[in-house]
Amino acid sequence: MINKKNLEMNVYDYFKYCVNNSIRGVSVITDKQCVFYTQVDDDNCTHEQLCAKIENEIHLDNKKEGLQSLRKNNTYVTSLGKELTIFLPKNWLFSLSQFKFLEKLLNQIDKYNKDYNKEVLIYVHFPTSLSKRLKTTSIEEAKRVLYKAVTREIVFDKELIIGTTLSLDEQVECMKYNIDLETCDILIDLLVSISRCRKYYEDEFYRENFKRIFPNFEKIELILKNIVKLYDEELDVSGVNYSNIEEVLCSKINKRKL
């Protein structure tokens, strides 16, 4: 079990501490939370071992041995207090939520740089590509590169929350981005969006907040089952949004019945 003292520092405090010390710091960033861990107890674990420890702490129902516990859908951050290295998900699915967590982390480094007249070196490693990586001291450049890597298709797991989470409004923003409902032009687009909705609806962490933006989701799923029996995947659904989706789909059914 992780000691609470290992989770007490934020990134700013960690770099401030490391002005006169050098200890390992790591962060595991999932779609749901950001866990920042500092090796204040000097347990001699490597960065990878520390990340594995965190993974097994937040996945109590799915623990794995050693480095096998590292997930392909999570982002990992490592440091020795003078630099910061970011490893993006190995499955290439980097969510807007993960970007927002990293953005907050980089903002803390920016504050540290200004307060202590430093320039922390930032590395960004992309999966399975030794040639594609960023090396910079520019916080804004790091943010731009990371934002370009954001994908709409994401993966998340059942987790024990031990780190920081996004605000409810930020979660809604990220869900809407990933669902991408309002850019649907044809039926096949809508079916993809609804399948993403189902992931949020079935997840204990997201369910109640998801209902804020899509309270009639179950009803829409039932209507869609009838739609796919009546139309092909090229059916025009442009202009659909969370407020009018029921009306739009029902009008399609009524039109076919005429």
N, C-alpha and C positions, 0 to 999 in steps of 0.2 A: 504494500500500500504506500502511496506517495505521501510524504510528510508535507503538511500545510506550509511549512516555512519555505519549501522549495517553490511554492507558487505565489509567494508574497510580493515579489518585485514585479514591476512592469518593465517594459523595455528601456524607458528613460532611466529608471533607477538602476537597472542592470549595467548600462554603459557608464553611468556615474560611478557606480561601485567599482567598475573595472578600470577606472583611471589609475588606481594604485594597486589593483589586483588583476588576476587573470583566472577566471573560472568559466566553465562551459555554460552556455545558455542555449536552450532549444525551444522551439515552438512547434506544436502539432496543430495544424489548421484544417478543420473539417468544414463541411457546409454549415454546420450548426454552431461551432464554437472554436475559440482560439485558446489553447493552453500554452502558457509561457512558463518554462521551468528553468530555474537556476541551480547550479550544482554547489550550493553553499555548504553542503555537508561533506564535500570532497570524497565521494564514494568511488572514484576512479573509473566510472563507466564512460564509455565513448559516447559521442553524439548520437550515433545510431542506436546504441543500447538504451540511452535515455528516451529517445523517441519511441522505442519498442515498449519501454516501461509505461509511458503515457498511454500508448495504444491499448495495452492490456488493462489499464485502469479504466478507460472509458468504454471498453468493450468487454465487460465482465462476463457476458454470456457467450463470447466468442474469442476466448484467449488463444494465443498461438505461441509456439516456442521461438525464442530468439528473434532474429530479424524477419522471420516469416510473419510476425505480427504487423509489420509495416504495410499499410494499405496503398493500393495503386491510385485511389481516388483522393488521397489527402496531400496537402502541401506541408513540407518540412522546412524549418528555418534553423540554422545553426550559427553559433558564434563563439569566439573566445574573448569577446569584449572589445575588440579593436576593428572588427569587420562584421559583415552580415551576409550569409549565403542562403539563398532561397532556392528550394528544389520544387518545381511544379509537379503536379500529379503525373504519374507514369502512364496513366490511361488517357492523357491529354484532355481530360474533362475538368476544366478549371472554372469554378462557379463564380458568379458575381459576389456571392457571400464571402467566398475566400478572398477575392480581390479587396473587398471592403475591410476585412480583418487586416490584410497586409497594408492597406492604405493607412489605417489607424496606427499600425506598428511603425510605418515609415514616417508618419507625422511626429511620433515620439522621438525618432532619431533626428529628424529635422530640428526639433526643439533642443535636443542635446547638442547638436552641432553648433547651433547659434549661442547657446548658453556657455559652452566650453570652448568655443572657437576651434572646433574639430571638423574633420571631413571623413566620416565613416565610409569605408569602401564597401560597396554593395555588389554582390554577384547574384545573377539570376540564371539558374540552370534549367534548360528545357529537357524533357525526357528523351532518352535514347539518342541524344545528339550532342556529341562532344564539341562540334563546331558552332552550334547555336547557343550562345550564352552571352550575358551582358555583364560588363564590368564598368562600374561608374560610381562617382561620388554625388551625382545629381539625383536628388529625391524625385524631382519632377520627371526626369527621364525614366527612372525605375517605374514610376506609376504609369507612364504612357506605355511602356513595353508590357507591363503586367496587364493593363486593361485590354490591350490588343489580343491577349491570350484567352480572354474570357469566352466561355462557350455556353450555349443555351441548354444543351444536353448535359445532365449532371447525375451523380450517384451519391446517395447518402445512406448511412446505416443507423440502426438503433444505438443510441449512445447514452452513457451516464454523463451529465453535464458537470464538469469540474472547473471549466475555464470561463471566459467571458463570452457573452452572446450578443448578437445584434439587437437593437431595439425592435419593438413590434412593427413600427412603421418601416424600418429598414428591411425586415423580413418580408413584409408585404411587397415592397419594391422589388426585392430579389425574386420572389415567387412569380410576380407578374412578368418580370423579364424572362424567366426560364419557361414559363407557360407559353408566352408569346401569342396569346389568344387574338389580340386585336390586329395582328398582321395576317391572319388567315385569309386566303383568297378562295380556296376550294375545299371541298369536303375532306380530302386526305390531310390537308394542313390542320384542319380542326380536330381530326381524329388523333393526330400526334399530340396536339395541345391537351386534349382531354386525357390522354394516357399519362401525361406528366402530372395533370391534376390528381389523378388517382393515386400517384405516389405520395403526394402531399396529404391527401385525405386519409390515407391508411397509416400515416406516420404519427405517433403519439406527440412528438415535439411540435409538429407543424399544424396538426389538424384544426385546432380551435382558431388559430390565426388565419388559416386558409379559408375557413367559413366566413370570415369578415369580407372577403372579396368575392366569394362564390357560394352564397348560402343555398342556392338551388342546384348545386352540382349533381346530386343523385338524380334529380328529376331530368336534368339535361342528358345524363347518360342513358336514361330510359328512352327519351325522345330520339336520341341518336341511333339507338338500336332499330327503331322503325325507319329512320331516314335511310340507313344503309341498305334496307330492303327495297326501297323505292327508287333510289338514285345511284348513279355511279360515282366514283371518287372525284370526278371533275365538276361536280355540282358547285355553282357559284355561291359562296357564303361571305363574300367581301362585305366589310362594314360591320361585322359582328363584334359585339363587345359584351362585357359582363352584365350590363343592364338590359340589353335587348336580345340576348341569345335565345331565350325561350320563345319570344315572339317571332323571331326570324325563322327558327326551325319549325315551329308550329305552322307558320304560313306556308312553308314548303310542303308539309304534309297535307294541308288543306287544299293547296293548289293541285296536288296530284289526285286527290279524291274527287275533284270537280269533273 
